[in-house]
Amino acid sequence: METNRVERARWFTEEVHQHEAALRGYLHSAFPSLDVDDVVQESYLKLLRARAAGRIASTKSYLFAVARNTALTIFHRRRIFSATPVNELPDSLVLNGEPDAAQKLAASERFELMTQAIGQLPERCRAVMRLAALRGYSNAEIAATLGLSENTVRVHLARGIRQCTDFLRAQGELP
């Protein structure tokens, strides 16, 4: 029991606490009217429960997503409505539809994992996958660029996708 407590404290210090300043900054800018301390505290509790259940693949991404969802839940609980029409609100208070910091971070981490997965492929397969996945080349464009037949490109793509899927599954990113 004591070792679990020590391990939890070590994990929290090394994996979670280092992100607190960035998390608070994100919450202050995204949800200026909320009590950030409450959101952070509730997010930590949810994070600890999720870790105990073994549902966390990336601590930082999970923490930011939980904090965002917690803040939104608090908004919904309060049922905050404004008598001011949206078109009269200051630009800083209107969501612009762009991804928020948590979404950008999660996308960046997914891209990094995919880059790692492709980096572990055999040389020819890696070259084909980089052109397809990272640059969006068609099979014909890949074949012309690498001097391969389109059939060979398809074979490398199939192998690369299978091996990348296995890599992502091993990282806990896929079921």
C-alpha positions as CSV (number, residue, x, y, z in Angstrom):
1,M,0.0,0.0,0.0
2,E,2.8,2.4,0.9
3,T,4.7,1.6,-2.3
4,N,1.6,2.5,-4.3
5,R,1.4,5.9,-2.5
6,V,5.1,6.5,-3.2
7,E,4.7,5.5,-6.8
8,R,1.6,7.8,-7.3
9,A,3.5,10.7,-5.7
10,R,6.5,10.1,-8.0
11,W,4.3,9.8,-11.0
12,F,2.4,13.0,-10.1
13,T,5.6,14.9,-9.6
14,E,7.3,13.7,-12.7
15,E,4.4,13.4,-15.2
16,V,1.7,15.8,-14.0
17,H,3.0,18.7,-11.9
18,Q,5.4,19.9,-14.6
19,H,2.4,20.8,-16.8
20,E,0.6,22.8,-14.1
21,A,1.8,26.3,-15.2
22,A,0.9,25.7,-18.9
23,L,-2.4,24.2,-17.8
24,R,-3.3,27.2,-15.7
25,G,-2.2,29.6,-18.5
26,Y,-4.4,27.7,-20.9
27,L,-7.4,27.8,-18.5
28,H,-7.0,31.5,-17.8
29,S,-7.0,32.4,-21.5
30,A,-9.7,29.9,-22.6
31,F,-12.0,30.3,-19.6
32,P,-11.3,33.7,-18.0
33,S,-14.5,33.7,-15.8
34,L,-13.8,30.4,-14.1
35,D,-12.0,29.7,-10.9
36,V,-8.9,28.0,-12.3
37,D,-8.0,26.4,-9.0
38,D,-11.3,24.5,-8.9
39,V,-10.8,23.3,-12.5
40,V,-7.2,22.2,-11.8
41,Q,-8.2,20.4,-8.6
42,E,-11.1,18.6,-10.2
43,S,-8.9,17.7,-13.2
44,Y,-6.3,16.2,-11.0
45,L,-8.8,14.0,-9.3
46,K,-10.2,12.8,-12.6
47,L,-6.6,12.2,-13.8
48,L,-5.7,10.1,-10.8
49,R,-8.9,8.0,-11.2
50,A,-8.1,7.4,-14.9
51,R,-4.5,6.4,-14.1
52,A,-5.8,3.9,-11.5
53,A,-8.0,2.5,-14.2
54,G,-5.1,2.4,-16.7
55,R,-6.7,4.6,-19.3
56,I,-3.9,7.2,-19.8
57,A,-1.7,6.9,-22.9
58,S,-0.3,10.5,-22.7
59,T,-0.5,12.3,-19.4
60,K,-0.2,15.8,-20.7
61,S,-2.8,15.3,-23.5
62,Y,-5.2,13.6,-21.1
63,L,-4.7,16.3,-18.4
64,F,-5.5,19.2,-20.9
65,A,-8.5,17.4,-22.3
66,V,-9.9,16.6,-18.8
67,A,-9.3,20.2,-17.8
68,R,-11.1,21.5,-20.9
69,N,-14.0,19.1,-20.4
70,T,-14.2,20.0,-16.7
71,A,-14.3,23.7,-17.4
72,L,-17.1,23.2,-20.0
73,T,-19.0,21.1,-17.5
74,I,-18.7,23.8,-14.9
75,F,-20.1,26.3,-17.5
76,H,-23.0,24.0,-18.2
77,R,-23.7,23.5,-14.5
78,R,-23.9,27.3,-14.0
79,R,-26.0,27.7,-17.1
80,I,-24.3,30.9,-17.9
81,F,-26.2,33.0,-20.4
82,S,-25.5,36.5,-21.6
83,A,-28.0,39.2,-22.4
84,T,-25.4,40.5,-24.9
85,P,-25.7,39.1,-28.4
86,V,-22.7,37.2,-29.6
87,N,-22.0,39.7,-32.4
88,E,-21.6,42.4,-29.7
89,L,-19.2,40.4,-27.5
90,P,-15.5,41.3,-27.6
91,D,-13.4,39.1,-29.9
92,S,-11.5,37.6,-27.0
93,L,-14.7,36.1,-25.6
94,V,-16.0,34.5,-28.8
95,L,-14.7,31.1,-29.8
96,N,-13.3,31.3,-33.3
97,G,-13.7,27.6,-34.3
98,E,-9.9,27.0,-34.4
99,P,-8.5,24.2,-32.3
100,D,-7.7,25.0,-28.7
101,A,-4.4,24.4,-27.0
102,A,-5.4,20.9,-25.8
103,Q,-6.6,19.9,-29.3
104,K,-3.4,21.3,-30.9
105,L,-1.3,19.4,-28.3
106,A,-3.1,16.1,-28.9
107,A,-2.7,16.5,-32.7
108,S,1.0,17.3,-32.3
109,E,1.5,14.2,-30.1
110,R,-0.4,12.0,-32.6
111,F,1.8,13.3,-35.4
112,E,5.0,12.6,-33.3
113,L,3.8,9.1,-32.6
114,M,3.1,8.5,-36.3
115,T,6.5,9.9,-37.2
116,Q,8.0,7.4,-34.7
117,A,6.0,4.5,-36.1
118,I,7.1,5.3,-39.7
119,G,10.7,5.8,-38.5
120,Q,10.9,2.2,-37.4
121,L,9.9,0.8,-40.8
122,P,12.5,-0.8,-43.2
123,E,14.1,1.8,-45.4
124,R,12.1,1.4,-48.7
125,C,8.8,1.0,-46.8
126,R,9.6,4.1,-44.7
127,A,10.2,6.2,-47.8
128,V,6.9,5.1,-49.3
129,M,5.0,5.8,-46.0
130,R,6.6,9.2,-45.5
131,L,5.5,10.3,-49.0
132,A,2.0,8.9,-48.5
133,A,1.2,9.8,-44.9
134,L,3.3,12.9,-44.3
135,R,3.2,14.5,-47.7
136,G,-0.1,13.2,-49.1
137,Y,1.4,11.8,-52.4
138,S,-0.7,9.4,-54.5
139,N,0.5,5.9,-55.4
140,A,1.4,7.2,-58.9
141,E,3.4,10.1,-57.5
142,I,5.2,7.8,-55.0
143,A,6.0,5.4,-57.8
144,A,7.4,8.1,-60.0
145,T,9.4,9.7,-57.2
146,L,11.0,6.5,-56.0
147,G,11.3,4.7,-59.3
148,L,9.0,1.9,-58.2
149,S,5.9,0.2,-59.8
150,E,2.6,1.2,-58.4
151,N,2.0,-2.4,-57.4
152,T,5.2,-2.3,-55.3
153,V,4.1,1.0,-53.7
154,R,0.7,-0.7,-52.8
155,V,2.6,-3.6,-51.2
156,H,4.8,-1.3,-49.1
157,L,1.8,0.8,-48.1
158,A,0.0,-2.2,-46.9
159,R,3.0,-3.5,-44.9
160,G,3.7,0.0,-43.5
161,I,0.1,0.6,-42.4
162,R,0.1,-2.8,-40.7
163,Q,3.4,-2.2,-38.9
164,C,2.4,1.4,-37.9
165,T,-0.9,0.1,-36.6
166,D,0.9,-2.5,-34.5
167,F,3.3,0.2,-33.2
168,L,0.4,2.5,-32.2
169,R,-1.4,-0.4,-30.6
170,A,1.7,-1.2,-28.6
171,Q,1.8,2.5,-27.5
172,G,-1.8,2.3,-26.2
173,E,-3.1,4.6,-28.9
174,L,-5.3,2.0,-30.6
175,P,-7.5,-0.7,-29.1
